[in-house]
Amino acid sequence: MRKKIVAGNWKMNLDYSAGLSLFSEVLHMAKDEIRGDQKLVVCPPSLYLHSLSQMAGQTTNVSIGAQNSHQAEAGAYTGEISASMIKSVGAEYVILGHSERRQYFGETNELLAEKTRAAIKAGLKPIFCIGETLEQRNGNTHFDVIKRQLTEGVFELGVGDFSTIVLAYEPVWAIGTGVTASPEQAQEIHAFIRKEIEARYGDAVAEDTTILYGGSCNPKNAAELFSQKDIDGGLIGGASLKSRDFIDIAKVFNH
């Protein structure tokens, strides 16, 4: 059975006290209201990772993740944070290749392949993001773009390492715009991604790989999106900054 995951990406939002307050609400709501085997992953600014990890303690259905990590193990990289540092403060996951990192910081598929290898070596589980821009979709090159992001970013990994990865499909045109891919559009891409994994690693690995949808997912559209055969959860942006919305999205998987 593939893991069902709802991950919250806080991005560069909330000061320290607000972050702790939000996470406390999420923990209590998750304990009281989550009735399935879905995993919640909260990805705050890195400054808060240790505190949130301490708060989570032995909670089994809420994990902590970072929003980015560096590709080197250590060195003269002022201001950067390595995967082993992130692991050492209690985080389990790290988001890599988010469209904002690709767009604003020029992160390439090759660089992200290095970051992914470093994260796995440090014992982190990458949430590896892929997706097309509106221009690429309108130009009908979106399948080629996604295939290249997979091939150059993660498909050089051995089967064991690849099996630690969670993939997140983000239609870049739907991030922060309020526009959401239709369930059919999202499912089409998720099915394509799974087929590419099958071609590279075989059917069993493809069936076991968790693929999340990221792109203006909210409590109103989550159930329809998550009901699609190949969508295993969400990478949630704005809605993860509201405990009620975040938990309501995760509750779609209650049983």
C-alpha positions as CSV (number, residue, x, y, z in Angstrom):
1,M,0.0,0.0,0.0
2,R,1.3,3.4,-0.9
3,K,1.6,5.9,1.9
4,K,-1.0,8.7,2.0
5,I,0.8,11.9,2.8
6,V,-0.4,15.5,3.4
7,A,2.6,17.8,3.6
8,G,2.4,21.5,4.6
9,N,5.0,23.9,3.1
10,W,4.9,27.0,5.3
11,K,7.4,28.8,2.9
12,M,8.8,32.0,4.3
13,N,5.9,32.7,6.6
14,L,5.2,33.1,10.4
15,D,7.5,34.3,13.1
16,Y,8.7,31.9,15.7
17,S,5.9,32.2,18.2
18,A,3.2,32.1,15.5
19,G,4.9,28.9,14.1
20,L,4.9,27.2,17.4
21,S,1.3,28.1,18.1
22,L,0.2,26.8,14.7
23,F,2.1,23.6,15.1
24,S,0.6,23.0,18.6
25,E,-2.9,23.3,17.1
26,V,-2.0,20.9,14.3
27,L,-0.6,18.3,16.8
28,H,-3.7,18.5,19.0
29,M,-6.1,18.3,16.0
30,A,-4.3,15.5,14.5
31,K,-4.4,13.5,17.7
32,D,-8.2,14.1,18.1
33,E,-9.4,14.0,14.5
34,I,-7.1,11.9,12.2
35,R,-8.6,8.4,12.0
36,G,-6.5,6.8,9.2
37,D,-3.0,5.8,8.5
38,Q,-2.2,9.0,6.6
39,K,1.0,10.9,7.5
40,L,1.1,14.6,8.0
41,V,4.5,16.3,7.3
42,V,5.0,19.9,8.4
43,C,7.8,21.9,6.7
44,P,8.5,25.1,8.5
45,P,11.4,27.6,8.0
46,S,14.6,25.7,9.0
47,L,15.0,27.9,12.1
48,Y,12.0,26.2,13.7
49,L,12.8,22.6,12.8
50,H,14.3,21.6,16.2
51,S,11.6,23.2,18.3
52,L,8.8,21.5,16.2
53,S,10.6,18.2,16.3
54,Q,10.8,18.4,20.1
55,M,7.1,19.3,20.3
56,A,6.1,16.4,18.0
57,G,8.1,13.9,20.2
58,Q,6.9,10.4,19.6
59,T,3.8,11.4,17.6
60,T,3.5,8.8,14.9
61,N,1.3,10.5,12.4
62,V,3.0,13.9,12.3
63,S,6.6,14.4,11.0
64,I,8.8,17.3,10.3
65,G,10.5,18.3,7.1
66,A,12.8,21.1,5.8
67,Q,12.0,23.2,2.7
68,N,15.5,22.9,1.2
69,S,19.0,21.6,1.8
70,H,22.5,22.0,0.4
71,Q,24.2,19.4,-1.8
72,A,27.5,19.4,0.1
73,E,28.0,17.6,3.4
74,A,29.9,20.5,4.9
75,G,32.1,23.4,3.9
76,A,32.5,27.1,3.2
77,Y,28.9,27.8,2.1
78,T,27.8,30.7,4.2
79,G,24.2,30.7,5.1
80,E,23.5,27.2,3.8
81,I,22.2,24.2,5.7
82,S,23.3,20.6,5.0
83,A,21.0,17.6,5.0
84,S,22.9,16.0,7.9
85,M,22.3,19.2,10.0
86,I,18.6,18.9,9.2
87,K,18.5,15.3,10.1
88,S,20.4,16.0,13.4
89,V,17.6,18.3,14.7
90,G,14.9,15.6,14.2
91,A,13.5,16.2,10.7
92,E,12.6,13.2,8.6
93,Y,11.8,14.8,5.2
94,V,13.1,17.6,2.9
95,I,11.4,19.3,0.0
96,L,13.7,19.5,-3.0
97,G,13.1,21.1,-6.4
98,H,10.1,23.2,-5.5
99,S,9.2,25.4,-8.5
100,E,10.0,28.5,-6.5
101,R,13.6,27.2,-5.9
102,R,13.9,26.4,-9.6
103,Q,12.5,29.8,-10.7
104,Y,14.0,32.2,-8.1
105,F,17.2,30.5,-7.3
106,G,18.0,28.9,-10.7
107,E,18.1,25.3,-9.4
108,T,18.7,22.9,-12.3
109,N,17.8,19.2,-12.6
110,E,21.5,18.4,-12.3
111,L,21.9,20.4,-9.0
112,L,18.7,18.8,-7.7
113,A,20.1,15.4,-8.5
114,E,23.1,16.2,-6.2
115,K,20.9,17.6,-3.5
116,T,18.7,14.4,-3.6
117,R,21.7,12.1,-3.3
118,A,23.0,14.1,-0.4
119,A,19.7,14.1,1.4
120,I,19.3,10.3,1.0
121,K,22.8,9.8,2.2
122,A,22.0,11.8,5.3
123,G,19.0,9.7,6.0
124,L,16.3,12.2,4.9
125,K,13.3,11.3,2.7
126,P,13.1,13.8,-0.2
127,I,9.8,15.2,-1.4
128,F,10.9,15.8,-4.9
129,C,8.9,18.4,-6.9
130,I,8.2,18.4,-10.6
131,G,5.9,20.3,-12.8
132,E,5.3,22.6,-15.8
133,T,4.7,26.3,-16.3
134,L,1.6,27.6,-18.1
135,E,3.7,28.4,-21.2
136,Q,5.0,24.8,-21.3
137,R,1.5,23.4,-20.9
138,N,0.1,25.7,-23.6
139,G,3.0,24.7,-25.8
140,N,2.1,21.0,-25.2
141,T,5.6,20.3,-23.9
142,H,4.5,19.5,-20.4
143,F,5.0,15.7,-20.6
144,D,8.5,16.2,-22.0
145,V,9.4,18.7,-19.2
146,I,8.2,16.4,-16.5
147,K,10.0,13.4,-18.1
148,R,13.2,15.4,-18.2
149,Q,12.9,16.5,-14.6
150,L,12.5,12.9,-13.5
151,T,15.2,11.5,-15.8
152,E,17.8,14.1,-14.8
153,G,16.7,14.6,-11.2
154,V,16.0,11.2,-9.7
155,F,16.1,8.4,-12.3
156,E,19.8,7.8,-11.9
157,L,19.2,6.6,-8.4
158,G,19.3,2.9,-7.7
159,V,16.0,1.3,-6.8
160,G,16.7,1.3,-3.1
161,D,17.4,5.0,-2.9
162,F,14.6,5.9,-5.3
163,S,12.2,4.0,-3.0
164,T,12.8,6.6,-0.2
165,I,11.5,9.4,-2.4
166,V,8.1,11.0,-2.4
167,L,7.2,12.8,-5.6
168,A,5.1,16.0,-5.8
169,Y,3.5,17.2,-9.0
170,E,3.0,20.9,-9.0
171,P,1.5,22.6,-12.0
172,V,3.4,25.8,-11.6
173,W,0.5,27.7,-13.2
174,A,-1.6,26.7,-10.2
175,I,0.6,27.7,-7.3
176,G,-0.6,30.8,-5.5
177,T,-2.9,31.7,-8.3
178,G,-6.1,30.2,-6.9
179,V,-6.3,28.1,-10.1
180,T,-6.3,24.4,-9.6
181,A,-5.7,21.7,-12.1
182,S,-8.9,19.8,-12.6
183,P,-9.0,16.3,-11.1
184,E,-8.8,14.9,-14.6
185,Q,-5.7,17.1,-15.5
186,A,-4.0,16.1,-12.3
187,Q,-4.8,12.4,-12.6
188,E,-3.5,12.4,-16.2
189,I,-0.1,13.7,-15.1
190,H,0.1,11.5,-12.0
191,A,-0.6,8.4,-14.2
192,F,2.0,9.6,-16.7
193,I,4.6,9.9,-13.8
194,R,3.7,6.5,-12.5
195,K,4.2,5.0,-16.0
196,E,7.6,6.6,-16.3
197,I,8.6,5.1,-12.9
198,E,7.4,1.7,-14.1
199,A,9.4,2.0,-17.3
200,R,12.5,2.8,-15.2
201,Y,12.1,0.7,-12.1
202,G,9.3,-1.8,-12.7
203,D,5.7,-2.2,-11.7
204,A,6.2,-2.9,-8.0
205,V,8.2,0.3,-7.4
206,A,5.8,2.3,-9.4
207,E,2.9,1.0,-7.4
208,D,4.7,1.8,-4.1
209,T,5.7,5.4,-5.0
210,T,3.7,8.1,-3.3
211,I,2.9,11.0,-5.6
212,L,1.4,14.1,-4.2
213,Y,-0.5,16.9,-5.9
214,G,0.6,20.5,-5.1
215,G,-1.2,23.5,-6.5
216,S,-3.9,25.4,-4.7
217,C,-5.2,22.4,-2.9
218,N,-7.8,23.3,-0.2
219,P,-10.5,21.8,1.9
220,K,-13.1,22.3,-0.8
221,N,-11.3,20.5,-3.6
222,A,-9.1,18.0,-1.7
223,A,-11.6,15.1,-1.7
224,E,-12.2,15.2,-5.4
225,L,-8.4,15.4,-6.1
226,F,-7.5,12.7,-3.6
227,S,-10.1,10.3,-5.0
228,Q,-8.2,10.0,-8.2
229,K,-6.4,6.7,-8.7
230,D,-2.8,7.9,-8.8
231,I,-3.0,10.9,-6.4
232,D,-1.8,9.9,-2.9
233,G,-2.1,13.2,-1.0
234,G,-1.0,16.8,-1.3
235,L,1.8,19.3,-0.9
236,I,-0.1,22.1,0.6
237,G,1.0,25.8,0.6
238,G,-1.3,28.5,1.8
239,A,-3.9,26.2,3.4
240,S,-1.2,24.7,5.6
241,L,-0.9,28.0,7.5
242,K,-4.4,27.5,8.9
243,S,-4.6,24.5,11.2
244,R,-8.3,23.9,10.5
245,D,-7.8,23.9,6.8
246,F,-4.7,21.7,6.9
247,I,-6.4,19.1,9.2
248,D,-9.6,19.1,7.1
249,I,-7.5,18.3,4.0
250,A,-5.8,15.4,5.8
251,K,-9.1,14.1,7.1
252,V,-10.1,13.3,3.5
253,F,-8.2,10.0,4.1
254,N,-10.0,9.2,7.4
255,H,-11.6,5.7,7.5
